[in-house]
Amino acid sequence: MKNKTIISKQNLFLIVIMIGTILTDQLSKVWVTSNLQLGESIEIIPSFFKITYAQNTGAAWSILEGYMTFFYVVTLVALILLGWYFYCLKEYQIIQKIGVVLMISGTLGNFIDRLLFQYVRDSLDFLILGYNFPIFNVADVLLISGVLFLIIDEVLKFFGVYYKKK
């Protein structure tokens, strides 16, 4: 008879990733707010990258600025859907699982800010080919990375380079 575990080693590893990435996001935000005034910058790579403390009451590019209740509802729905998606994934679908975990982490990172401050703390400020890209944070990087994992999974399936079902 097999020993039944409450949580698989794989899922435990993914939970550790989730906790670690959320902590990284929150600690980076604490560092920025502790060391910079709103609007203040530290240039890291001249004419390319600086850390700038900004507050965003909207979504990407400050769209829907000030609609906090909307963001609470959308975030809760997104977390429920992502949780359900993760629950439906099989053990062998590790690329998708990592993608979903990163998306959940990013969503929770920004949700924590919205709940505590009614804005999201941003700090990653890039000037790319003369375009001053909107300032973002680690949680946003996690969200985009999660989406990229899902895209990579689909590309691998399309080209037949894929993991075996167990």
Backbone as a printed PyTorch tensor [residue, N CA C, xyz], in Angstrom:
tensor([[[  0.8340,  -1.1750,   0.0000],
         [  0.0000,   0.0000,   0.0000],
         [  0.8890,   1.2520,   0.0000]],

        [[  0.5490,   2.2030,  -0.8640],
         [  1.3350,   3.4300,  -0.9600],
         [  1.0260,   4.3560,   0.2110]],

        [[  2.0710,   5.0550,   0.6410],
         [  1.8570,   6.1050,   1.6330],
         [  1.2020,   7.2940,   0.9530]],

        [[  0.1210,   7.7580,   1.4970],
         [ -0.5390,   8.9440,   0.9460],
         [ -0.0060,  10.1600,   1.6850]],

        [[  0.4430,  11.1330,   0.9270],
         [  0.9140,  12.3740,   1.5360],
         [ -0.1470,  13.4480,   1.3580]],

        [[ -0.1710,  14.3530,   2.2830],
         [ -1.1300,  15.4470,   2.2180],
         [ -0.7960,  16.3650,   1.0400]],

        [[  0.4780,  16.5950,   0.8340],
         [  0.9230,  17.4690,  -0.2580],
         [  2.1340,  16.8240,  -0.9230]],

        [[  2.1450,  16.8350,  -2.2510],
         [  3.2610,  16.2190,  -2.9800],
         [  4.5270,  17.0620,  -2.8170]],

        [[  5.6690,  16.4260,  -3.0320],
         [  6.9510,  17.1500,  -2.9740],
         [  6.9630,  18.2750,  -4.0010]],

        [[  6.3930,  17.9970,  -5.1700],
         [  6.3540,  19.0110,  -6.2240],
         [  5.5410,  20.2280,  -5.7800]],

        [[  4.3520,  19.9800,  -5.2360],
         [  3.5130,  21.0970,  -4.8000],
         [  4.1300,  21.8370,  -3.6150]],

        [[  4.8110,  21.1200,  -2.7360],
         [  5.5210,  21.7640,  -1.6320],
         [  6.5970,  22.6920,  -2.1790]],

        [[  7.3330,  22.2180,  -3.1690],
         [  8.3620,  23.0430,  -3.8270],
         [  7.7320,  24.2900,  -4.4540]],

        [[  6.5690,  24.1220,  -5.0950],
         [  5.8940,  25.2600,  -5.7250],
         [  5.3800,  26.2490,  -4.6800]],

        [[  4.9410,  25.7540,  -3.5240],
         [  4.5190,  26.6450,  -2.4390],
         [  5.7080,  27.4470,  -1.9220]],

        [[  6.8680,  26.7900,  -1.8190],
         [  8.0830,  27.4960,  -1.3940],
         [  8.4310,  28.5800,  -2.4110]],

        [[  8.3080,  28.2690,  -3.7000],
         [  8.5450,  29.2800,  -4.7370],
         [  7.5780,  30.4440,  -4.5570]],

        [[  6.3110,  30.1390,  -4.3240],
         [  5.3080,  31.1940,  -4.1670],
         [  5.6370,  32.0900,  -2.9660]],

        [[  5.9120,  31.4890,  -1.8410],
         [  6.2280,  32.2680,  -0.6430],
         [  7.4950,  33.0960,  -0.8640]],

        [[  8.5120,  32.4770,  -1.4680],
         [  9.7710,  33.1820,  -1.7230],
         [  9.6060,  34.3660,  -2.6670]],

        [[  8.8110,  34.1920,  -3.7100],
         [  8.6390,  35.2870,  -4.6710],
         [  7.7820,  36.4120,  -4.0820]],

        [[  6.7670,  36.0650,  -3.2990],
         [  5.9610,  37.1050,  -2.6470],
         [  6.8280,  37.8820,  -1.6500]],

        [[  7.6480,  37.1670,  -0.8840],
         [  8.5570,  37.8410,   0.0540],
         [  9.5470,  38.7420,  -0.6820]],

        [[ 10.0830,  38.2620,  -1.7960],
         [ 11.0120,  39.0760,  -2.5810],
         [ 10.3350,  40.3590,  -3.0420]],

        [[  9.1050,  40.2440,  -3.5410],
         [  8.3520,  41.4220,  -3.9720],
         [  8.1490,  42.3780,  -2.8060]],

        [[  7.6320,  41.8770,  -1.6950],
         [  7.3140,  42.7460,  -0.5600],
         [  8.5780,  43.3550,   0.0590]],

        [[  9.6410,  42.5750,   0.1780],
         [ 10.8850,  43.1090,   0.7430],
         [ 11.4980,  44.1730,  -0.1670]],

        [[ 11.4010,  43.9820,  -1.4800],
         [ 11.9200,  45.0110,  -2.3970],
         [ 11.1260,  46.3050,  -2.2400]],

        [[  9.8250,  46.1920,  -2.0300],
         [  8.9780,  47.3780,  -1.8380],
         [  9.2780,  48.0580,  -0.5070]],

        [[  9.5100,  47.2620,   0.5260],
         [  9.8680,  47.8290,   1.8310],
         [ 11.1950,  48.5650,   1.7230]],

        [[ 12.1540,  47.9710,   1.0290],
         [ 13.4600,  48.6260,   0.8680],
         [ 13.3010,  49.9760,   0.1680]],

        [[ 12.5400,  49.9810,  -0.9200],
         [ 12.3550,  51.2260,  -1.6840],
         [ 11.6820,  52.2900,  -0.8270]],

        [[ 10.5950,  51.9210,  -0.1430],
         [  9.8710,  52.9190,   0.6450],
         [ 10.6610,  53.3710,   1.8710]],

        [[ 11.5940,  52.5500,   2.3270],
         [ 12.4300,  52.9230,   3.4740],
         [ 13.6050,  53.8020,   3.0740]],

        [[ 14.0090,  53.7220,   1.8160],
         [ 15.2310,  54.4140,   1.3940],
         [ 15.0010,  55.5620,   0.4170]],

        [[ 13.8090,  55.6710,  -0.1390],
         [ 13.5440,  56.7260,  -1.1200],
         [ 12.2670,  57.4750,  -0.7730]],

        [[ 12.2450,  58.7360,  -1.0860],
         [ 11.0250,  59.5270,  -1.0080],
         [ 10.2380,  59.3110,  -2.2970]],

        [[  8.9350,  59.5210,  -2.2470],
         [  8.0980,  59.3950,  -3.4360],
         [  8.6630,  60.2500,  -4.5680]],

        [[  8.9080,  59.6260,  -5.7240],
         [  9.4530,  60.3190,  -6.8870],
         [ 10.9750,  60.3530,  -6.9480]],

        [[ 11.6520,  59.9720,  -5.8670],
         [ 13.1100,  59.9630,  -5.8270],
         [ 13.6580,  58.7380,  -6.5700]],

        [[ 14.8350,  58.8940,  -7.1920],
         [ 15.4460,  57.8190,  -7.9820],
         [ 16.8910,  57.5710,  -7.5860]],

        [[ 17.3310,  56.3440,  -7.8280],
         [ 18.7420,  55.9640,  -7.7490],
         [ 19.0940,  55.3830,  -9.1150]],

        [[ 20.0460,  56.0120,  -9.7970],
         [ 20.4370,  55.5150, -11.1170],
         [ 21.3520,  54.3020, -10.9390]],

        [[ 20.9780,  53.2050, -11.5770],
         [ 21.7480,  51.9630, -11.4930],
         [ 22.6020,  51.8000, -12.7470]],

        [[ 21.9870,  51.8940, -13.9130],
         [ 22.6970,  51.8450, -15.1950],
         [ 22.3590,  53.1440, -15.9270]],

        [[ 23.3450,  54.0340, -16.0870],
         [ 23.0640,  55.3530, -16.6820],
         [ 22.2920,  55.2670, -18.0010]],

        [[ 21.2900,  56.1020, -18.1140],
         [ 20.4440,  56.2260, -19.3100],
         [ 19.7080,  54.9420, -19.6780]],

        [[ 19.5630,  54.0000, -18.7090],
         [ 18.8450,  52.7700, -18.9910],
         [ 17.9520,  52.3190, -17.8330]],

        [[ 18.5230,  52.2010, -16.6110],
         [ 17.7600,  51.6580, -15.4910],
         [ 18.0220,  52.4260, -14.2090]],

        [[ 16.9260,  52.7570, -13.5300],
         [ 17.0200,  53.3560, -12.2050],
         [ 15.8990,  52.8110, -11.3250]],

        [[ 16.1120,  52.9270, -10.0400],
         [ 15.0790,  52.5700,  -9.0710],
         [ 14.4070,  53.8760,  -8.6730]],

        [[ 13.1190,  53.9670,  -8.9380],
         [ 12.3410,  55.1700,  -8.6670],
         [ 11.1210,  54.7790,  -7.8460]],

        [[ 10.9050,  55.4690,  -6.7300],
         [  9.7440,  55.1660,  -5.9120],
         [  8.5170,  55.8660,  -6.4930]],

        [[  7.5260,  55.0440,  -6.8760],
         [  6.2660,  55.5640,  -7.4100],
         [  5.1110,  54.8080,  -6.7730]],

        [[  3.9560,  55.4520,  -6.7610],
         [  2.7340,  54.8250,  -6.2590],
         [  1.7150,  54.8290,  -7.3880]],

        [[  1.0360,  53.6970,  -7.5700],
         [  0.0790,  53.5540,  -8.6620],
         [ -1.2620,  53.0990,  -8.0950]],

        [[ -2.2890,  53.9330,  -8.2610],
         [ -3.6260,  53.5670,  -7.7860],
         [ -4.4440,  52.9030,  -8.8950]],

        [[ -3.8050,  52.6610, -10.0410],
         [ -4.4900,  52.0060, -11.1490],
         [ -3.8250,  50.6860, -11.4780]],

        [[ -3.9740,  50.3040, -12.7400],
         [ -3.3250,  49.0850, -13.2400],
         [ -2.1510,  49.5230, -14.1230]],

        [[ -1.7300,  48.6700, -15.0220],
         [ -0.6130,  48.9820, -15.9180],
         [ -0.8500,  50.3260, -16.6050]],

        [[  0.1870,  51.1210, -16.6800],
         [  0.1290,  52.4480, -17.2760],
         [ -0.9070,  53.3330, -16.5730]],

        [[ -1.1860,  53.0300, -15.3130],
         [ -2.1270,  53.7820, -14.4660],
         [ -3.5550,  53.8080, -14.9970]],

        [[ -3.9260,  52.8270, -15.8290],
         [ -5.3100,  52.8070, -16.3180],
         [ -6.2550,  52.4810, -15.1560]],

        [[ -7.4560,  52.9660, -15.2380],
         [ -8.4930,  52.7930, -14.2130],
         [ -8.0260,  53.2930, -12.8460]],

        [[ -7.2620,  54.3620, -12.8570],
         [ -6.7300,  54.9260, -11.6270],
         [ -7.8530,  55.2770, -10.6470]],

        [[ -7.7050,  54.8080,  -9.4200],
         [ -8.6380,  55.1480,  -8.3640],
         [ -9.8140,  54.1980,  -8.1970]],

        [[ -9.9680,  53.2100,  -9.0520],
         [-11.0850,  52.2630,  -8.9640],
         [-10.6930,  51.0580,  -8.1050]],

        [[-10.4140,  51.3100,  -6.8340],
         [ -9.8690,  50.2750,  -5.9560],
         [-10.8320,  49.1000,  -5.7580]],

        [[-12.1240,  49.3660,  -5.5840],
         [-13.0890,  48.2760,  -5.3990],
         [-13.0820,  47.3500,  -6.6110]],

        [[-13.0040,  47.9260,  -7.7910],
         [-12.9180,  47.1360,  -9.0270],
         [-11.7040,  46.2070,  -8.9730]],

        [[-10.5460,  46.7510,  -8.5430],
         [ -9.3360,  45.9350,  -8.4790],
         [ -9.4390,  44.8290,  -7.4320]],

        [[-10.1210,  45.1050,  -6.3170],
         [-10.3130,  44.0640,  -5.3110],
         [-11.1160,  42.9020,  -5.8950]],

        [[-12.2040,  43.2240,  -6.5650],
         [-13.0850,  42.1930,  -7.1280],
         [-12.3530,  41.4050,  -8.2170]],

        [[-11.7210,  42.1140,  -9.1370],
         [-11.0000,  41.4540, -10.2360],
         [ -9.8890,  40.5710,  -9.6850]],

        [[ -9.1840,  41.0480,  -8.6780],
         [ -8.0940,  40.2670,  -8.0860],
         [ -8.6210,  38.9970,  -7.4340]],

        [[ -9.6940,  39.1000,  -6.6790],
         [-10.2530,  37.9120,  -6.0330],
         [-10.7430,  36.9020,  -7.0650]],

        [[-11.3980,  37.3730,  -8.1230],
         [-11.8530,  36.4720,  -9.1890],
         [-10.6430,  35.8140,  -9.8620]],

        [[ -9.6140,  36.6070, -10.1440],
         [ -8.4050,  36.0690, -10.7850],
         [ -7.7490,  35.0100,  -9.9020]],

        [[ -7.6580,  35.2720,  -8.5980],
         [ -7.0410,  34.3000,  -7.6930],
         [ -7.8450,  33.0040,  -7.6210]],

        [[ -9.1630,  33.1140,  -7.6220],
         [-10.0100,  31.9140,  -7.6160],
         [ -9.8050,  31.1170,  -8.9050]],

        [[ -9.8070,  31.8050, -10.0410],
         [ -9.6250,  31.1160, -11.3280],
         [ -8.2350,  30.5020, -11.4480]],

        [[ -7.2090,  31.2180, -11.0170],
         [ -5.8510,  30.6770, -11.0670],
         [ -5.7140,  29.4790, -10.1270]],

        [[ -6.3150,  29.5730,  -8.9500],
         [ -6.2820,  28.4520,  -8.0090],
         [ -6.9640,  27.2190,  -8.5770]],

        [[ -8.1050,  27.4330,  -9.2280],
         [ -8.8250,  26.3180,  -9.8450],
         [ -8.0030,  25.7140, -10.9890]],

        [[ -7.4120,  26.5680, -11.8000],
         [ -6.5730,  26.1120, -12.9090],
         [ -5.4250,  25.2640, -12.3650]],

        [[ -4.7630,  25.7540, -11.3240],
         [ -3.6630,  25.0050, -10.7230],
         [ -4.1530,  23.6530, -10.2100]],

        [[ -5.2850,  23.6490,  -9.5290],
         [ -5.8600,  22.4220,  -8.9720],
         [ -6.1290,  21.3840, -10.0630]],

        [[ -6.5210,  21.8160, -11.2480],
         [ -6.8540,  20.9130, -12.3530],
         [ -5.6240,  20.3900, -13.0850]],

        [[ -4.4720,  21.0170, -12.8820],
         [ -3.2600,  20.5830, -13.5720],
         [ -2.7540,  19.2630, -13.0030]],

        [[ -2.1680,  18.4680, -13.8780],
         [ -1.6110,  17.1770, -13.4880],
         [ -0.1510,  17.3490, -13.0640]],

        [[  0.3640,  16.3580, -12.3690],
         [  1.7450,  16.3840, -11.8630],
         [  2.7600,  16.6470, -12.9840]],

        [[  2.5300,  16.0700, -14.1500],
         [  3.4930,  16.2060, -15.2530],
         [  3.4310,  17.5780, -15.9270]],

        [[  2.4560,  18.3980, -15.6260],
         [  2.3090,  19.7080, -16.2600],
         [  3.0640,  20.7800, -15.4790]],

        [[  4.3290,  20.5250, -15.2260],
         [  5.1350,  21.3690, -14.3510],
         [  5.3510,  22.7780, -14.9240]],

        [[  5.5100,  22.8890, -16.2210],
         [  5.7200,  24.2200, -16.8090],
         [  4.4870,  25.0940, -16.5580]],

        [[  3.3060,  24.5340, -16.7740],
         [  2.0790,  25.2810, -16.5090],
         [  1.9390,  25.5840, -15.0200]],

        [[  2.2720,  24.6230, -14.1740],
         [  2.1710,  24.8350, -12.7330],
         [  3.0650,  25.9890, -12.2820]],

        [[  4.2980,  26.0220, -12.7900],
         [  5.2130,  27.1140, -12.4350],
         [  4.6340,  28.4470, -12.9150]],

        [[  4.1190,  28.4670, -14.1340],
         [  3.5150,  29.6880, -14.6630],
         [  2.3770,  30.1840, -13.8010]],

        [[  1.5000,  29.2850, -13.4090],
         [  0.3480,  29.6720, -12.5800],
         [  0.8160,  30.1510, -11.2100]],

        [[  1.7820,  29.4720, -10.6220],
         [  2.3060,  29.8840,  -9.3150],
         [  2.9110,  31.2820,  -9.3980]],

        [[  3.6480,  31.5650, -10.4470],
         [  4.2240,  32.9070, -10.6050],
         [  3.1280,  33.9560, -10.7670]],

        [[  2.0750,  33.6170, -11.5080],
         [  0.9700,  34.5510, -11.6830],
         [  0.2320,  34.7880, -10.3640]],

        [[  0.0340,  33.7370,  -9.5910],
         [ -0.6020,  33.8890,  -8.2760],
         [  0.2780,  34.7600,  -7.3710]],

        [[  1.5730,  34.5130,  -7.3860],
         [  2.5000,  35.2960,  -6.5620],
         [  2.4470,  36.7800,  -6.9210]],

        [[  2.4960,  37.0750,  -8.2100],
         [  2.4420,  38.4740,  -8.6390],
         [  1.1240,  39.1260,  -8.2850]],

        [[  0.0430,  38.3840,  -8.4690],
         [ -1.2800,  38.9070,  -8.1310],
         [ -1.3690,  39.1970,  -6.6330]],

        [[ -0.8980,  38.2710,  -5.8160],
         [ -0.9320,  38.4800,  -4.3630],
         [ -0.0120,  39.6220,  -3.9330]],

        [[  1.1500,  39.7430,  -4.5650],
         [  2.0790,  40.8280,  -4.2260],
         [  1.4480,  42.1990,  -4.3970]],

        [[  0.7800,  42.4030,  -5.5150],
         [  0.1250,  43.6920,  -5.7360],
         [ -1.1560,  43.8270,  -4.9100]],

        [[ -1.8530,  42.7090,  -4.6620],
         [ -3.0690,  42.7420,  -3.8480],
         [ -2.7490,  43.1630,  -2.4100]],

        [[ -1.6470,  42.6690,  -1.8860],
         [ -1.2090,  43.0610,  -0.5390],
         [ -1.0580,  44.5810,  -0.4740]],

        [[ -0.4110,  45.1590,  -1.4830],
         [ -0.2410,  46.6200,  -1.5280],
         [ -1.5860,  47.3330,  -1.5790]],

        [[ -2.4640,  46.8780,  -2.4430],
         [ -3.7780,  47.5300,  -2.5750],
         [ -4.5550,  47.4810,  -1.2560]],

        [[ -4.4910,  46.3280,  -0.5730],
         [ -5.1930,  46.1950,   0.7040],
         [ -4.6000,  47.0990,   1.7920]],

        [[ -3.2710,  47.1380,   1.8640],
         [ -2.6130,  47.8940,   2.9260],
         [ -2.5420,  49.3930,   2.6640]],

        [[ -2.3580,  49.7790,   1.3890],
         [ -2.0660,  51.1880,   1.0960],
         [ -3.0420,  51.8590,   0.1300]],

        [[ -3.8880,  51.0950,  -0.5350],
         [ -4.7770,  51.5800,  -1.5970],
         [ -4.0030,  52.0560,  -2.8330]],

        [[ -2.7930,  51.5920,  -2.9750],
         [ -1.9810,  51.8110,  -4.1720],
         [ -0.9190,  50.7190,  -4.2180]],

        [[ -0.2890,  50.5920,  -5.3760],
         [  0.7890,  49.6260,  -5.5590],
         [  2.1060,  50.3970,  -5.5830]],

        [[  3.0820,  49.8700,  -4.8470],
         [  4.4070,  50.4970,  -4.8130],
         [  5.2340,  49.9700,  -5.9900]],

        [[  5.6520,  50.8780,  -6.8500],
         [  6.4550,  50.5360,  -8.0280],
         [  7.8490,  51.1230,  -7.8820]],

        [[  8.8300,  50.5220,  -8.5840],
         [ 10.1940,  51.0290,  -8.4470],
         [ 11.1190,  50.7260,  -9.6270]],

        [[ 10.7870,  49.7930, -10.4810],
         [ 11.6890,  49.4170, -11.5760],
         [ 11.4120,  50.3350, -12.7640]],

        [[ 12.3890,  51.1700, -13.0740],
         [ 12.2110,  52.2790, -14.0070],
         [ 13.2330,  52.1670, -15.1420]],

        [[ 12.7360,  51.8470, -16.3530],
         [ 13.6170,  51.6390, -17.5010],
         [ 13.3960,  52.6880, -18.5860]],

        [[ 14.4870,  53.0910, -19.2190],
         [ 14.4560,  53.9220, -20.4240],
         [ 14.9340,  53.0060, -21.5500]],

        [[ 13.9930,  52.6040, -22.4340],
         [ 14.3170,  51.6260, -23.4730],
         [ 14.1990,  52.2820, -24.8350]],

        [[ 15.3550,  52.4110, -25.5200],
         [ 15.4160,  53.0330, -26.8400],
         [ 14.7240,  54.4040, -26.8460]],

        [[ 14.9730,  55.1790, -25.8110],
         [ 14.4160,  56.5200, -25.7080],
         [ 13.0030,  56.5710, -25.1490]],

        [[ 12.3740,  55.4250, -24.9120],
         [ 11.0170,  55.3820, -24.3640],
         [ 11.0960,  55.1460, -22.8620]],

        [[ 10.5290,  56.0620, -22.0860],
         [ 10.4960,  55.9100, -20.6380],
         [  9.3560,  54.9600, -20.2800]],

        [[  9.6950,  53.6870, -20.1520],
         [  8.7180,  52.6320, -19.8850],
         [  8.0480,  52.8960, -18.5400]],

        [[  6.7470,  52.6070, -18.3860],
         [  6.0840,  52.8150, -17.1000],
         [  6.7830,  52.0350, -15.9760]],

        [[  6.8690,  52.6590, -14.8260],
         [  7.5360,  52.0540, -13.6760],
         [  6.6990,  50.8650, -13.1860]],

        [[  7.3850,  49.7740, -12.8590],
         [  6.6940,  48.5680, -12.4170],
         [  7.4200,  47.9710, -11.2190]],

        [[  7.0320,  46.7680, -10.7890],
         [  7.6260,  46.1580,  -9.6000],
         [  7.8690,  44.6660,  -9.8130]],

        [[  8.3910,  44.0110,  -8.7870],
         [  8.7000,  42.5810,  -8.8710],
         [  7.4300,  41.7680,  -9.1180]],

        [[  6.3180,  42.1470,  -8.4900],
         [  5.0560,  41.4210,  -8.6980],
         [  4.6570,  41.4440, -10.1750]],

        [[  4.8560,  42.5710, -10.8320],
         [  4.5440,  42.6650, -12.2600],
         [  5.4470,  41.7390, -13.0810]],

        [[  6.7160,  41.6620, -12.6960],
         [  7.6500,  40.7440, -13.3660],
         [  7.1850,  39.3030, -13.1850]],

        [[  6.6990,  38.9710, -12.0030],
         [  6.2010,  37.6160, -11.7450],
         [  4.9890,  37.3040, -12.6150]],

        [[  4.0670,  38.2530, -12.7320],
         [  2.8860,  38.0560, -13.5770],
         [  3.2830,  37.7920, -15.0280]],

        [[  4.1520,  38.6300, -15.5610],
         [  4.5900,  38.4760, -16.9540],
         [  5.3630,  37.1760, -17.1340]],

        [[  6.2090,  36.8330, -16.1730],
         [  6.9720,  35.5820, -16.2460],
         [  6.0330,  34.3770, -16.2530]],

        [[  4.9920,  34.4350, -15.4360],
         [  4.0120,  33.3540, -15.4080],
         [  3.3290,  33.1740, -16.7470]],

        [[  2.9340,  34.2790, -17.3560],
         [  2.3180,  34.2200, -18.6890],
         [  3.3140,  33.6360, -19.6930]],

        [[  4.5810,  34.0320, -19.6010],
         [  5.6020,  33.4910, -20.5190],
         [  5.7570,  31.9800, -20.3580]],

        [[  5.6930,  31.4860, -19.1270],
         [  5.7550,  30.0340, -18.9140],
         [  4.5900,  29.3350, -19.6120]],

        [[  3.3960,  29.9240, -19.5360],
         [  2.2370,  29.3150, -20.2080],
         [  2.4040,  29.3530, -21.7300]],

        [[  2.9510,  30.4340, -22.2380],
         [  3.1990,  30.5380, -23.6900],
         [  4.2450,  29.5150, -24.1140]],

        [[  5.3290,  29.4060, -23.3380],
         [  6.3740,  28.4170, -23.6480],
         [  5.7810,  27.0150, -23.6650]],

        [[  4.9230,  26.7160, -22.7040],
         [  4.2780,  25.4040, -22.6570],
         [  3.4850,  25.1470, -23.9390]],

        [[  2.7340,  26.1400, -24.3880],
         [  1.9380,  25.9900, -25.6130],
         [  2.8330,  25.8240, -26.8470]],

        [[  3.9330,  26.5710, -26.9020],
         [  4.8680,  26.4550, -28.0330],
         [  5.4850,  25.0560, -28.0450]],

        [[  5.8730,  24.5600, -26.8810],
         [  6.4420,  23.2140, -26.8070],
         [  5.4320,  22.1650, -27.2750]],

        [[  4.1830,  22.3250, -26.8700],
         [  3.1390,  21.3910, -27.3210],
         [  2.9630,  21.4850, -28.8340]],

        [[  2.9550,  22.7060, -29.3640],
         [  2.7570,  22.9090, -30.7970],
         [  3.8420,  22.2170, -31.6130]],

        [[  5.0930,  22.2930, -31.1510],
         [  6.1990,  21.6870, -31.8820],
         [  6.4620,  20.2400, -31.4820]],

        [[  5.6270,  19.7010, -30.6190],
         [  5.7560,  18.2950, -30.2420],
         [  6.8840,  18.0100, -29.2800]],

        [[  7.5200,  19.0620, -28.7680],
         [  8.5680,  18.8890, -27.7720],
         [  7.8650,  19.0370, -26.4220]],

        [[  7.5200,  17.9290, -25.8590],
         [  6.6600,  18.0020, -24.6900],
         [  6.9780,  16.8870, -23.7290]],

        [[  6.5670,  17.0400, -22.5210],
         [  6.7700,  16.0380, -21.4930],
         [  5.7910,  14.8750, -21.6970]],

        [[  6.1260,  13.7600, -21.1160],
         [  5.2570,  12.5780, -21.2390],
         [  4.2570,  12.5550, -20.1050]],

        [[  3.0540,  12.1720, -20.4640],
         [  2.0030,  12.0190, -19.4480],
         [  2.3180,  10.7780, -18.6280]],

        [[  2.0340,  10.8660, -17.3460],
         [  2.2710,   9.7060, -16.4720],
         [  0.9490,   9.1200, -16.0500]]])
